[in-house]
Amino acid sequence: MTISDMIRELCDRMDISLAELCRRIGQTPQNFNKKLQRGTVSSEEIVQIAKVLNIGYEQVFVLPDGEKIGIRR
């Protein structure tokens, strides 16, 4: 599943349109749709999406010993 697929599924599950999500993160739907098509949504934008939807987001590397390095919001 791509990040674009994940964002679309998130909108479905949160019962919010993609256009409304774009407004909440301060982007135009046209601009954000292009990013989704190209797969160029940044980590910072993903964190911002989680923040405006009041949900958690984790991006981690898991080392062989189980230690985790990453972003948690």
mmJSON file of the N, C-alpha and C atoms, coordinates in Angstrom:
{"data_MODEL":{"atom_site":{
"group_PDB":["ATOM","ATOM","ATOM","ATOM","ATOM","ATOM","ATOM","ATOM","ATOM","ATOM","ATOM","ATOM","ATOM","ATOM","ATOM","ATOM","ATOM","ATOM","ATOM","ATOM","ATOM","ATOM","ATOM","ATOM","ATOM","ATOM","ATOM","ATOM","ATOM","ATOM","ATOM","ATOM","ATOM","ATOM","ATOM","ATOM","ATOM","ATOM","ATOM","ATOM","ATOM","ATOM","ATOM","ATOM","ATOM","ATOM","ATOM","ATOM","ATOM","ATOM","ATOM","ATOM","ATOM","ATOM","ATOM","ATOM","ATOM","ATOM","ATOM","ATOM","ATOM","ATOM","ATOM","ATOM","ATOM","ATOM","ATOM","ATOM","ATOM","ATOM","ATOM","ATOM","ATOM","ATOM","ATOM","ATOM","ATOM","ATOM","ATOM","ATOM","ATOM","ATOM","ATOM","ATOM","ATOM","ATOM","ATOM","ATOM","ATOM","ATOM","ATOM","ATOM","ATOM","ATOM","ATOM","ATOM","ATOM","ATOM","ATOM","ATOM","ATOM","ATOM","ATOM","ATOM","ATOM","ATOM","ATOM","ATOM","ATOM","ATOM","ATOM","ATOM","ATOM","ATOM","ATOM","ATOM","ATOM","ATOM","ATOM","ATOM","ATOM","ATOM","ATOM","ATOM","ATOM","ATOM","ATOM","ATOM","ATOM","ATOM","ATOM","ATOM","ATOM","ATOM","ATOM","ATOM","ATOM","ATOM","ATOM","ATOM","ATOM","ATOM","ATOM","ATOM","ATOM","ATOM","ATOM","ATOM","ATOM","ATOM","ATOM","ATOM","ATOM","ATOM","ATOM","ATOM","ATOM","ATOM","ATOM","ATOM","ATOM","ATOM","ATOM","ATOM","ATOM","ATOM","ATOM","ATOM","ATOM","ATOM","ATOM","ATOM","ATOM","ATOM","ATOM","ATOM","ATOM","ATOM","ATOM","ATOM","ATOM","ATOM","ATOM","ATOM","ATOM","ATOM","ATOM","ATOM","ATOM","ATOM","ATOM","ATOM","ATOM","ATOM","ATOM","ATOM","ATOM","ATOM","ATOM","ATOM","ATOM","ATOM","ATOM","ATOM","ATOM","ATOM","ATOM","ATOM","ATOM","ATOM","ATOM","ATOM","ATOM","ATOM","ATOM","ATOM","ATOM","ATOM","ATOM"],
"id":[1,2,3,4,5,6,7,8,9,10,11,12,13,14,15,16,17,18,19,20,21,22,23,24,25,26,27,28,29,30,31,32,33,34,35,36,37,38,39,40,41,42,43,44,45,46,47,48,49,50,51,52,53,54,55,56,57,58,59,60,61,62,63,64,65,66,67,68,69,70,71,72,73,74,75,76,77,78,79,80,81,82,83,84,85,86,87,88,89,90,91,92,93,94,95,96,97,98,99,100,101,102,103,104,105,106,107,108,109,110,111,112,113,114,115,116,117,118,119,120,121,122,123,124,125,126,127,128,129,130,131,132,133,134,135,136,137,138,139,140,141,142,143,144,145,146,147,148,149,150,151,152,153,154,155,156,157,158,159,160,161,162,163,164,165,166,167,168,169,170,171,172,173,174,175,176,177,178,179,180,181,182,183,184,185,186,187,188,189,190,191,192,193,194,195,196,197,198,199,200,201,202,203,204,205,206,207,208,209,210,211,212,213,214,215,216,217,218,219],
"type_symbol":["N","C","C","N","C","C","N","C","C","N","C","C","N","C","C","N","C","C","N","C","C","N","C","C","N","C","C","N","C","C","N","C","C","N","C","C","N","C","C","N","C","C","N","C","C","N","C","C","N","C","C","N","C","C","N","C","C","N","C","C","N","C","C","N","C","C","N","C","C","N","C","C","N","C","C","N","C","C","N","C","C","N","C","C","N","C","C","N","C","C","N","C","C","N","C","C","N","C","C","N","C","C","N","C","C","N","C","C","N","C","C","N","C","C","N","C","C","N","C","C","N","C","C","N","C","C","N","C","C","N","C","C","N","C","C","N","C","C","N","C","C","N","C","C","N","C","C","N","C","C","N","C","C","N","C","C","N","C","C","N","C","C","N","C","C","N","C","C","N","C","C","N","C","C","N","C","C","N","C","C","N","C","C","N","C","C","N","C","C","N","C","C","N","C","C","N","C","C","N","C","C","N","C","C","N","C","C","N","C","C","N","C","C","N","C","C","N","C","C"],
"label_atom_id":["N","CA","C","N","CA","C","N","CA","C","N","CA","C","N","CA","C","N","CA","C","N","CA","C","N","CA","C","N","CA","C","N","CA","C","N","CA","C","N","CA","C","N","CA","C","N","CA","C","N","CA","C","N","CA","C","N","CA","C","N","CA","C","N","CA","C","N","CA","C","N","CA","C","N","CA","C","N","CA","C","N","CA","C","N","CA","C","N","CA","C","N","CA","C","N","CA","C","N","CA","C","N","CA","C","N","CA","C","N","CA","C","N","CA","C","N","CA","C","N","CA","C","N","CA","C","N","CA","C","N","CA","C","N","CA","C","N","CA","C","N","CA","C","N","CA","C","N","CA","C","N","CA","C","N","CA","C","N","CA","C","N","CA","C","N","CA","C","N","CA","C","N","CA","C","N","CA","C","N","CA","C","N","CA","C","N","CA","C","N","CA","C","N","CA","C","N","CA","C","N","CA","C","N","CA","C","N","CA","C","N","CA","C","N","CA","C","N","CA","C","N","CA","C","N","CA","C","N","CA","C","N","CA","C","N","CA","C","N","CA","C","N","CA","C","N","CA","C","N","CA","C","N","CA","C"],
"label_alt_id":[null,null,null,null,null,null,null,null,null,null,null,null,null,null,null,null,null,null,null,null,null,null,null,null,null,null,null,null,null,null,null,null,null,null,null,null,null,null,null,null,null,null,null,null,null,null,null,null,null,null,null,null,null,null,null,null,null,null,null,null,null,null,null,null,null,null,null,null,null,null,null,null,null,null,null,null,null,null,null,null,null,null,null,null,null,null,null,null,null,null,null,null,null,null,null,null,null,null,null,null,null,null,null,null,null,null,null,null,null,null,null,null,null,null,null,null,null,null,null,null,null,null,null,null,null,null,null,null,null,null,null,null,null,null,null,null,null,null,null,null,null,null,null,null,null,null,null,null,null,null,null,null,null,null,null,null,null,null,null,null,null,null,null,null,null,null,null,null,null,null,null,null,null,null,null,null,null,null,null,null,null,null,null,null,null,null,null,null,null,null,null,null,null,null,null,null,null,null,null,null,null,null,null,null,null,null,null,null,null,null,null,null,null,null,null,null,null,null,null],
"label_comp_id":["MET","MET","MET","THR","THR","THR","ILE","ILE","ILE","SER","SER","SER","ASP","ASP","ASP","MET","MET","MET","ILE","ILE","ILE","ARG","ARG","ARG","GLU","GLU","GLU","LEU","LEU","LEU","CYS","CYS","CYS","ASP","ASP","ASP","ARG","ARG","ARG","MET","MET","MET","ASP","ASP","ASP","ILE","ILE","ILE","SER","SER","SER","LEU","LEU","LEU","ALA","ALA","ALA","GLU","GLU","GLU","LEU","LEU","LEU","CYS","CYS","CYS","ARG","ARG","ARG","ARG","ARG","ARG","ILE","ILE","ILE","GLY","GLY","GLY","GLN","GLN","GLN","THR","THR","THR","PRO","PRO","PRO","GLN","GLN","GLN","ASN","ASN","ASN","PHE","PHE","PHE","ASN","ASN","ASN","LYS","LYS","LYS","LYS","LYS","LYS","LEU","LEU","LEU","GLN","GLN","GLN","ARG","ARG","ARG","GLY","GLY","GLY","THR","THR","THR","VAL","VAL","VAL","SER","SER","SER","SER","SER","SER","GLU","GLU","GLU","GLU","GLU","GLU","ILE","ILE","ILE","VAL","VAL","VAL","GLN","GLN","GLN","ILE","ILE","ILE","ALA","ALA","ALA","LYS","LYS","LYS","VAL","VAL","VAL","LEU","LEU","LEU","ASN","ASN","ASN","ILE","ILE","ILE","GLY","GLY","GLY","TYR","TYR","TYR","GLU","GLU","GLU","GLN","GLN","GLN","VAL","VAL","VAL","PHE","PHE","PHE","VAL","VAL","VAL","LEU","LEU","LEU","PRO","PRO","PRO","ASP","ASP","ASP","GLY","GLY","GLY","GLU","GLU","GLU","LYS","LYS","LYS","ILE","ILE","ILE","GLY","GLY","GLY","ILE","ILE","ILE","ARG","ARG","ARG","ARG","ARG","ARG"],
"label_asym_id":["A","A","A","A","A","A","A","A","A","A","A","A","A","A","A","A","A","A","A","A","A","A","A","A","A","A","A","A","A","A","A","A","A","A","A","A","A","A","A","A","A","A","A","A","A","A","A","A","A","A","A","A","A","A","A","A","A","A","A","A","A","A","A","A","A","A","A","A","A","A","A","A","A","A","A","A","A","A","A","A","A","A","A","A","A","A","A","A","A","A","A","A","A","A","A","A","A","A","A","A","A","A","A","A","A","A","A","A","A","A","A","A","A","A","A","A","A","A","A","A","A","A","A","A","A","A","A","A","A","A","A","A","A","A","A","A","A","A","A","A","A","A","A","A","A","A","A","A","A","A","A","A","A","A","A","A","A","A","A","A","A","A","A","A","A","A","A","A","A","A","A","A","A","A","A","A","A","A","A","A","A","A","A","A","A","A","A","A","A","A","A","A","A","A","A","A","A","A","A","A","A","A","A","A","A","A","A","A","A","A","A","A","A","A","A","A","A","A","A"],
"label_entity_id":["1","1","1","1","1","1","1","1","1","1","1","1","1","1","1","1","1","1","1","1","1","1","1","1","1","1","1","1","1","1","1","1","1","1","1","1","1","1","1","1","1","1","1","1","1","1","1","1","1","1","1","1","1","1","1","1","1","1","1","1","1","1","1","1","1","1","1","1","1","1","1","1","1","1","1","1","1","1","1","1","1","1","1","1","1","1","1","1","1","1","1","1","1","1","1","1","1","1","1","1","1","1","1","1","1","1","1","1","1","1","1","1","1","1","1","1","1","1","1","1","1","1","1","1","1","1","1","1","1","1","1","1","1","1","1","1","1","1","1","1","1","1","1","1","1","1","1","1","1","1","1","1","1","1","1","1","1","1","1","1","1","1","1","1","1","1","1","1","1","1","1","1","1","1","1","1","1","1","1","1","1","1","1","1","1","1","1","1","1","1","1","1","1","1","1","1","1","1","1","1","1","1","1","1","1","1","1","1","1","1","1","1","1","1","1","1","1","1","1"],
"label_seq_id":[1,1,1,2,2,2,3,3,3,4,4,4,5,5,5,6,6,6,7,7,7,8,8,8,9,9,9,10,10,10,11,11,11,12,12,12,13,13,13,14,14,14,15,15,15,16,16,16,17,17,17,18,18,18,19,19,19,20,20,20,21,21,21,22,22,22,23,23,23,24,24,24,25,25,25,26,26,26,27,27,27,28,28,28,29,29,29,30,30,30,31,31,31,32,32,32,33,33,33,34,34,34,35,35,35,36,36,36,37,37,37,38,38,38,39,39,39,40,40,40,41,41,41,42,42,42,43,43,43,44,44,44,45,45,45,46,46,46,47,47,47,48,48,48,49,49,49,50,50,50,51,51,51,52,52,52,53,53,53,54,54,54,55,55,55,56,56,56,57,57,57,58,58,58,59,59,59,60,60,60,61,61,61,62,62,62,63,63,63,64,64,64,65,65,65,66,66,66,67,67,67,68,68,68,69,69,69,70,70,70,71,71,71,72,72,72,73,73,73],
"pdbx_PDB_ins_code":[null,null,null,null,null,null,null,null,null,null,null,null,null,null,null,null,null,null,null,null,null,null,null,null,null,null,null,null,null,null,null,null,null,null,null,null,null,null,null,null,null,null,null,null,null,null,null,null,null,null,null,null,null,null,null,null,null,null,null,null,null,null,null,null,null,null,null,null,null,null,null,null,null,null,null,null,null,null,null,null,null,null,null,null,null,null,null,null,null,null,null,null,null,null,null,null,null,null,null,null,null,null,null,null,null,null,null,null,null,null,null,null,null,null,null,null,null,null,null,null,null,null,null,null,null,null,null,null,null,null,null,null,null,null,null,null,null,null,null,null,null,null,null,null,null,null,null,null,null,null,null,null,null,null,null,null,null,null,null,null,null,null,null,null,null,null,null,null,null,null,null,null,null,null,null,null,null,null,null,null,null,null,null,null,null,null,null,null,null,null,null,null,null,null,null,null,null,null,null,null,null,null,null,null,null,null,null,null,null,null,null,null,null,null,null,null,null,null,null],
"Cartn_x":[0.846,0.0,0.894,0.626,1.417,0.909,1.694,1.27,0.013,-0.079,-1.278,-2.512,-2.371,-3.471,-3.838,-2.815,-3.056,-3.817,-3.451,-4.127,-5.574,-5.807,-7.186,-8.021,-7.439,-8.155,-8.409,-7.445,-7.605,-8.789,-8.881,-10.011,-11.332,-11.383,-12.604,-12.968,-11.999,-12.268,-12.602,-12.029,-12.298,-13.52,-14.141,-15.33,-15.085,-13.992,-13.616,-13.22,-13.594,-13.213,-11.74,-11.155,-9.769,-9.643,-10.65,-10.638,-10.642,-11.427,-11.463,-10.126,-9.523,-8.207,-7.212,-7.252,-6.348,-6.52,-7.765,-8.026,-7.445,-7.606,-7.113,-5.594,-4.903,-3.43,-2.896,-3.816,-3.4,-2.898,-3.398,-2.997,-4.238,-4.056,-5.173,-5.352,-6.592,-6.8,-6.024,-5.924,-5.202,-3.732,-3.103,-1.691,-1.473,-2.32,-2.131,-2.423,-3.423,-3.717,-2.537,-1.836,-0.642,0.434,0.59,1.564,1.182,-0.11,-0.561,-0.296,-0.556,-0.33,1.148,2.014,3.454,4.088,3.363,3.925,4.974,4.765,5.766,5.274,4.378,3.924,5.074,5.454,6.612,6.239,7.258,7.064,6.433,6.854,6.309,4.815,4.41,2.99,2.19,2.767,2.086,1.891,2.911,2.809,1.732,1.688,0.681,-0.73,-0.897,-2.196,-2.632,-1.721,-2.041,-2.435,-1.735,-2.02,-3.408,-3.762,-5.063,-6.219,-5.962,-7.011,-7.009,-6.052,-5.94,-5.795,-4.864,-4.583,-3.076,-2.68,-1.265,-0.635,0.67,1.448,2.818,3.277,4.604,5.358,6.606,7.508,8.804,9.153,10.313,11.189,12.454,13.385,13.508,13.518,13.675,15.008,15.901,17.237,17.162,18.201,18.19,17.94,18.382,18.181,16.806,15.961,14.618,14.51,15.647,15.613,14.961,14.18,13.471,13.98,14.125,14.51,13.449,12.802,11.799,10.993,9.937,9.011,7.769,7.363,6.101,5.357,4.165,3.329,1.959],
"Cartn_y":[-1.172,0.0,1.238,2.164,3.393,4.406,5.438,6.5,7.181,7.301,7.894,7.054,5.725,4.82,4.953,5.06,5.181,6.459,7.558,8.832,8.773,8.176,8.046,7.157,6.053,5.176,5.88,6.643,7.415,8.367,9.06,9.976,9.215,8.053,7.237,6.852,6.362,5.892,7.032,8.217,9.378,10.154,9.677,10.308,11.791,12.033,13.391,13.331,14.341,14.364,14.739,14.351,14.713,16.235,16.877,18.34,19.003,18.467,19.026,18.82,17.653,17.414,18.439,18.698,19.677,21.051,21.459,22.768,22.812,21.727,21.709,21.778,21.266,21.32,22.513,23.348,24.588,24.413,23.404,23.194,23.155,23.477,23.368,21.903,21.487,20.109,19.771,20.723,20.475,20.162,20.971,20.769,19.437,19.15,17.939,16.693,16.764,15.629,15.306,16.335,16.108,15.388,15.79,15.123,13.659,13.396,12.018,11.207,11.781,11.076,10.762,11.713,11.523,10.732,10.61,9.934,10.771,12.09,12.989,13.694,13.067,13.634,13.489,14.586,14.559,14.022,13.622,13.171,14.271,15.497,16.63,16.799,16.591,16.694,15.58,14.398,13.281,13.561,14.1,14.475,15.547,16.503,17.565,16.985,16.017,15.357,14.705,13.971,13.327,14.355,15.471,16.517,17.107,17.471,18.114,17.134,15.831,14.834,14.282,14.748,14.34,12.814,12.282,10.851,10.651,9.448,9.137,8.806,8.955,8.578,8.133,7.002,6.494,6.154,6.56,6.161,5.772,4.491,4.025,3.072,3.071,2.028,1.124,-0.175,-1.115,-1.829,-1.609,-2.208,-3.684,-4.472,-5.909,-6.196,-5.298,-5.526,-5.051,-4.567,-4.117,-2.636,-1.947,-0.506,0.187,1.227,1.944,3.376,3.812,5.188,5.721,6.833,7.334,8.508,8.753,9.85,9.263,9.85,9.47,10.741,10.838,12.024,11.577],
"Cartn_z":[0.0,0.0,0.0,-0.885,-0.967,0.055,0.288,1.204,0.659,-0.654,-1.26,-0.943,-1.059,-0.715,0.762,1.592,3.034,3.359,2.725,2.989,2.516,1.367,0.866,1.797,2.257,3.181,4.51,4.972,6.195,6.078,4.949,4.735,4.781,4.143,4.172,5.604,6.335,7.699,8.653,8.405,9.262,8.785,7.701,7.125,6.813,6.09,5.688,4.213,3.472,2.061,1.934,0.843,0.592,0.483,-0.109,-0.231,1.146,2.081,3.438,4.139,3.965,4.539,4.01,2.723,2.107,2.734,2.917,3.543,4.955,5.694,7.079,7.168,6.157,6.183,5.39,4.897,4.238,2.821,2.123,0.73,-0.15,-1.399,-2.328,-2.711,-2.962,-3.395,-4.671,-5.58,-6.829,-6.56,-5.718,-5.403,-4.682,-3.69,-2.913,-3.741,-4.612,-5.491,-6.392,-6.864,-7.692,-6.872,-5.609,-4.746,-4.535,-4.36,-4.194,-5.45,-6.605,-7.871,-8.081,-7.712,-7.895,-6.753,-5.647,-4.474,-3.778,-3.759,-3.185,-1.917,-1.178,0.095,1.086,1.732,2.635,4.012,4.757,6.137,6.981,6.741,7.49,7.21,5.958,5.614,6.27,6.356,7.0,8.487,9.129,10.541,10.713,9.79,9.852,9.698,8.811,8.633,9.948,10.569,11.843,12.89,12.91,13.899,13.701,12.46,12.236,12.423,12.266,12.475,13.9,14.702,16.099,16.224,15.43,15.451,15.603,15.919,16.049,14.706,14.66,13.477,13.954,13.433,13.771,12.495,12.46,11.38,12.06,11.978,12.739,11.938,12.301,11.906,13.132,12.912,14.016,13.822,14.776,14.731,15.123,14.785,15.115,16.593,17.477,18.915,19.396,18.464,18.827,19.12,19.22,19.453,18.271,18.557,17.501,17.391,16.159,15.845,14.925,15.317,14.407,14.913,14.159,14.41,15.069,16.162,16.795,17.131,16.641,16.929,17.317],
"occupancy":[1.0,1.0,1.0,1.0,1.0,1.0,1.0,1.0,1.0,1.0,1.0,1.0,1.0,1.0,1.0,1.0,1.0,1.0,1.0,1.0,1.0,1.0,1.0,1.0,1.0,1.0,1.0,1.0,1.0,1.0,1.0,1.0,1.0,1.0,1.0,1.0,1.0,1.0,1.0,1.0,1.0,1.0,1.0,1.0,1.0,1.0,1.0,1.0,1.0,1.0,1.0,1.0,1.0,1.0,1.0,1.0,1.0,1.0,1.0,1.0,1.0,1.0,1.0,1.0,1.0,1.0,1.0,1.0,1.0,1.0,1.0,1.0,1.0,1.0,1.0,1.0,1.0,1.0,1.0,1.0,1.0,1.0,1.0,1.0,1.0,1.0,1.0,1.0,1.0,1.0,1.0,1.0,1.0,1.0,1.0,1.0,1.0,1.0,1.0,1.0,1.0,1.0,1.0,1.0,1.0,1.0,1.0,1.0,1.0,1.0,1.0,1.0,1.0,1.0,1.0,1.0,1.0,1.0,1.0,1.0,1.0,1.0,1.0,1.0,1.0,1.0,1.0,1.0,1.0,1.0,1.0,1.0,1.0,1.0,1.0,1.0,1.0,1.0,1.0,1.0,1.0,1.0,1.0,1.0,1.0,1.0,1.0,1.0,1.0,1.0,1.0,1.0,1.0,1.0,1.0,1.0,1.0,1.0,1.0,1.0,1.0,1.0,1.0,1.0,1.0,1.0,1.0,1.0,1.0,1.0,1.0,1.0,1.0,1.0,1.0,1.0,1.0,1.0,1.0,1.0,1.0,1.0,1.0,1.0,1.0,1.0,1.0,1.0,1.0,1.0,1.0,1.0,1.0,1.0,1.0,1.0,1.0,1.0,1.0,1.0,1.0,1.0,1.0,1.0,1.0,1.0,1.0,1.0,1.0,1.0,1.0,1.0,1.0,1.0,1.0,1.0,1.0,1.0,1.0],
"B_iso_or_equiv":[0.0,0.0,0.0,0.0,0.0,0.0,0.0,0.0,0.0,0.0,0.0,0.0,0.0,0.0,0.0,0.0,0.0,0.0,0.0,0.0,0.0,0.0,0.0,0.0,0.0,0.0,0.0,0.0,0.0,0.0,0.0,0.0,0.0,0.0,0.0,0.0,0.0,0.0,0.0,0.0,0.0,0.0,0.0,0.0,0.0,0.0,0.0,0.0,0.0,0.0,0.0,0.0,0.0,0.0,0.0,0.0,0.0,0.0,0.0,0.0,0.0,0.0,0.0,0.0,0.0,0.0,0.0,0.0,0.0,0.0,0.0,0.0,0.0,0.0,0.0,0.0,0.0,0.0,0.0,0.0,0.0,0.0,0.0,0.0,0.0,0.0,0.0,0.0,0.0,0.0,0.0,0.0,0.0,0.0,0.0,0.0,0.0,0.0,0.0,0.0,0.0,0.0,0.0,0.0,0.0,0.0,0.0,0.0,0.0,0.0,0.0,0.0,0.0,0.0,0.0,0.0,0.0,0.0,0.0,0.0,0.0,0.0,0.0,0.0,0.0,0.0,0.0,0.0,0.0,0.0,0.0,0.0,0.0,0.0,0.0,0.0,0.0,0.0,0.0,0.0,0.0,0.0,0.0,0.0,0.0,0.0,0.0,0.0,0.0,0.0,0.0,0.0,0.0,0.0,0.0,0.0,0.0,0.0,0.0,0.0,0.0,0.0,0.0,0.0,0.0,0.0,0.0,0.0,0.0,0.0,0.0,0.0,0.0,0.0,0.0,0.0,0.0,0.0,0.0,0.0,0.0,0.0,0.0,0.0,0.0,0.0,0.0,0.0,0.0,0.0,0.0,0.0,0.0,0.0,0.0,0.0,0.0,0.0,0.0,0.0,0.0,0.0,0.0,0.0,0.0,0.0,0.0,0.0,0.0,0.0,0.0,0.0,0.0,0.0,0.0,0.0,0.0,0.0,0.0],
"pdbx_formal_charge":[null,null,null,null,null,null,null,null,null,null,null,null,null,null,null,null,null,null,null,null,null,null,null,null,null,null,null,null,null,null,null,null,null,null,null,null,null,null,null,null,null,null,null,null,null,null,null,null,null,null,null,null,null,null,null,null,null,null,null,null,null,null,null,null,null,null,null,null,null,null,null,null,null,null,null,null,null,null,null,null,null,null,null,null,null,null,null,null,null,null,null,null,null,null,null,null,null,null,null,null,null,null,null,null,null,null,null,null,null,null,null,null,null,null,null,null,null,null,null,null,null,null,null,null,null,null,null,null,null,null,null,null,null,null,null,null,null,null,null,null,null,null,null,null,null,null,null,null,null,null,null,null,null,null,null,null,null,null,null,null,null,null,null,null,null,null,null,null,null,null,null,null,null,null,null,null,null,null,null,null,null,null,null,null,null,null,null,null,null,null,null,null,null,null,null,null,null,null,null,null,null,null,null,null,null,null,null,null,null,null,null,null,null,null,null,null,null,null,null],
"auth_seq_id":[1,1,1,2,2,2,3,3,3,4,4,4,5,5,5,6,6,6,7,7,7,8,8,8,9,9,9,10,10,10,11,11,11,12,12,12,13,13,13,14,14,14,15,15,15,16,16,16,17,17,17,18,18,18,19,19,19,20,20,20,21,21,21,22,22,22,23,23,23,24,24,24,25,25,25,26,26,26,27,27,27,28,28,28,29,29,29,30,30,30,31,31,31,32,32,32,33,33,33,34,34,34,35,35,35,36,36,36,37,37,37,38,38,38,39,39,39,40,40,40,41,41,41,42,42,42,43,43,43,44,44,44,45,45,45,46,46,46,47,47,47,48,48,48,49,49,49,50,50,50,51,51,51,52,52,52,53,53,53,54,54,54,55,55,55,56,56,56,57,57,57,58,58,58,59,59,59,60,60,60,61,61,61,62,62,62,63,63,63,64,64,64,65,65,65,66,66,66,67,67,67,68,68,68,69,69,69,70,70,70,71,71,71,72,72,72,73,73,73],
"auth_comp_id":["MET","MET","MET","THR","THR","THR","ILE","ILE","ILE","SER","SER","SER","ASP","ASP","ASP","MET","MET","MET","ILE","ILE","ILE","ARG","ARG","ARG","GLU","GLU","GLU","LEU","LEU","LEU","CYS","CYS","CYS","ASP","ASP","ASP","ARG","ARG","ARG","MET","MET","MET","ASP","ASP","ASP","ILE","ILE","ILE","SER","SER","SER","LEU","LEU","LEU","ALA","ALA","ALA","GLU","GLU","GLU","LEU","LEU","LEU","CYS","CYS","CYS","ARG","ARG","ARG","ARG","ARG","ARG","ILE","ILE","ILE","GLY","GLY","GLY","GLN","GLN","GLN","THR","THR","THR","PRO","PRO","PRO","GLN","GLN","GLN","ASN","ASN","ASN","PHE","PHE","PHE","ASN","ASN","ASN","LYS","LYS","LYS","LYS","LYS","LYS","LEU","LEU","LEU","GLN","GLN","GLN","ARG","ARG","ARG","GLY","GLY","GLY","THR","THR","THR","VAL","VAL","VAL","SER","SER","SER","SER","SER","SER","GLU","GLU","GLU","GLU","GLU","GLU","ILE","ILE","ILE","VAL","VAL","VAL","GLN","GLN","GLN","ILE","ILE","ILE","ALA","ALA","ALA","LYS","LYS","LYS","VAL","VAL","VAL","LEU","LEU","LEU","ASN","ASN","ASN","ILE","ILE","ILE","GLY","GLY","GLY","TYR","TYR","TYR","GLU","GLU","GLU","GLN","GLN","GLN","VAL","VAL","VAL","PHE","PHE","PHE","VAL","VAL","VAL","LEU","LEU","LEU","PRO","PRO","PRO","ASP","ASP","ASP","GLY","GLY","GLY","GLU","GLU","GLU","LYS","LYS","LYS","ILE","ILE","ILE","GLY","GLY","GLY","ILE","ILE","ILE","ARG","ARG","ARG","ARG","ARG","ARG"],
"auth_asym_id":["A","A","A","A","A","A","A","A","A","A","A","A","A","A","A","A","A","A","A","A","A","A","A","A","A","A","A","A","A","A","A","A","A","A","A","A","A","A","A","A","A","A","A","A","A","A","A","A","A","A","A","A","A","A","A","A","A","A","A","A","A","A","A","A","A","A","A","A","A","A","A","A","A","A","A","A","A","A","A","A","A","A","A","A","A","A","A","A","A","A","A","A","A","A","A","A","A","A","A","A","A","A","A","A","A","A","A","A","A","A","A","A","A","A","A","A","A","A","A","A","A","A","A","A","A","A","A","A","A","A","A","A","A","A","A","A","A","A","A","A","A","A","A","A","A","A","A","A","A","A","A","A","A","A","A","A","A","A","A","A","A","A","A","A","A","A","A","A","A","A","A","A","A","A","A","A","A","A","A","A","A","A","A","A","A","A","A","A","A","A","A","A","A","A","A","A","A","A","A","A","A","A","A","A","A","A","A","A","A","A","A","A","A","A","A","A","A","A","A"],
"auth_atom_id":["N","CA","C","N","CA","C","N","CA","C","N","CA","C","N","CA","C","N","CA","C","N","CA","C","N","CA","C","N","CA","C","N","CA","C","N","CA","C","N","CA","C","N","CA","C","N","CA","C","N","CA","C","N","CA","C","N","CA","C","N","CA","C","N","CA","C","N","CA","C","N","CA","C","N","CA","C","N","CA","C","N","CA","C","N","CA","C","N","CA","C","N","CA","C","N","CA","C","N","CA","C","N","CA","C","N","CA","C","N","CA","C","N","CA","C","N","CA","C","N","CA","C","N","CA","C","N","CA","C","N","CA","C","N","CA","C","N","CA","C","N","CA","C","N","CA","C","N","CA","C","N","CA","C","N","CA","C","N","CA","C","N","CA","C","N","CA","C","N","CA","C","N","CA","C","N","CA","C","N","CA","C","N","CA","C","N","CA","C","N","CA","C","N","CA","C","N","CA","C","N","CA","C","N","CA","C","N","CA","C","N","CA","C","N","CA","C","N","CA","C","N","CA","C","N","CA","C","N","CA","C","N","CA","C","N","CA","C","N","CA","C","N","CA","C","N","CA","C","N","CA","C","N","CA","C"],
"pdbx_PDB_model_num":[1,1,1,1,1,1,1,1,1,1,1,1,1,1,1,1,1,1,1,1,1,1,1,1,1,1,1,1,1,1,1,1,1,1,1,1,1,1,1,1,1,1,1,1,1,1,1,1,1,1,1,1,1,1,1,1,1,1,1,1,1,1,1,1,1,1,1,1,1,1,1,1,1,1,1,1,1,1,1,1,1,1,1,1,1,1,1,1,1,1,1,1,1,1,1,1,1,1,1,1,1,1,1,1,1,1,1,1,1,1,1,1,1,1,1,1,1,1,1,1,1,1,1,1,1,1,1,1,1,1,1,1,1,1,1,1,1,1,1,1,1,1,1,1,1,1,1,1,1,1,1,1,1,1,1,1,1,1,1,1,1,1,1,1,1,1,1,1,1,1,1,1,1,1,1,1,1,1,1,1,1,1,1,1,1,1,1,1,1,1,1,1,1,1,1,1,1,1,1,1,1,1,1,1,1,1,1,1,1,1,1,1,1,1,1,1,1,1,1]
}}}
